[in-house]
Amino acid sequence: MTTMATDEKDAPKAKCSETWYSMDEAKIEEVRKAKAWMQDANYFTRVMVSPAASMKMLMHAHSGCEAGLSAGGKPLEVMGMMLGYPSDEHKHTLVVTDVFPLPVTGFETQVVADDENVINYMIKLSDMVEVTRKERLMGWYHSHPFDVDEAHNHCFLSSTDLSTQLSWQNAEDPNGNPFLAIVIDPLRSFAKNSSELAAFRAYPPTASPPPNQCPDGSIVTEDAKRVEVWGSCWNRYYELKVEYFMSDQAKSIIDILNHSHLWARTLSATPALETEHRERVGERVSAVVEKLEHAHAAHASQASRMGGGFGFPAESLGGGPSNKESSLKKASDAASGIANEGLLGQTTQLAKRHLFSSECLCNGNCAAFANIAAEYLKRKQARSCPVAP
Ligand SMILES: [Zn+2]
């Protein structure tokens, strides 16, 4: 054991990743007491996410898609809580060590009675965390399983999400527990074979960010563009840089897991949409045209030598001994190859459209989660400051 510990300490990469796993409770408590974030609306700029947390969020979001689709409906949103702490060693940094999925998959069709289960679950979870973990519940995550958009992902806060996040921040930030929101775009993650997630904090109502500044810090002067990417509350929250901490070995395992679990990758892999294919298809069509022109010229001269006629010789269309060599046959094969690829690409696109085409689910589910969060915070507060009978 001693040897291993020394080895890990000596290896620079392992040491580097280890710092994110070890917690100095006394120092973190000082950070919690200082509450630097209460004086600075943009205090946090970075989130360090553990491989376990990112994997669990992605798998959870994936399960929501599968649950919705296998029930014959649309991909479902999922939600969960994050565990972590504000870093003492690295200023302006939040650390997410783990996440807990909430049992809310498919609850868009259910009513208030089921919220009760979720709230009770959250209260139990919070109690358990208090006695078993050094970290705290310091954020919430949810998925936006909307149609893949080639231009940008769907990681943003809707107006409902923003008010949910503000409720959390108002309740937790002053208690030394700065609260974070993470949004995952599972369908784009599958399509692009990457983790499409983003972390956000809400501005308090008193903060006034620079004009036209989007959550990612970019200045966009076009109103419609800001709303399209960041939703109607684009100037009321900001994005934090997300980084992952892991050793090289952990990273290679995560890569393998990501690869074999990104089930929609096969479906979304449409050669017709790949850059290389797109760039080459024009050249290939030109080559076919050239072959056809060549064949036409050759056969026209052959026909005239044979004393007229307007058709191609029978062997060039198949059956003749020179069939394989026939330039017309080659052109025809190349043309049908391109046409078949195009047809396959279009069919896949149609299948995807049929499977994933969905309206924005955000309003239904996010609104339900907003109620749950509000009720949970109300009860938690009531427990910590009981009203005299
Ligand atoms: Zn949402």
Boltz pocket constraint, residues with backbone or C-beta under 6 A from the ligand:
constraints:
  - pocket:
      binder: B
      contacts: [[A, 142], [A, 143], [A, 144], [A, 156], [A, 157], [A, 158], [A, 161], [A, 362], [A, 366]]
      max_distance: 6.0
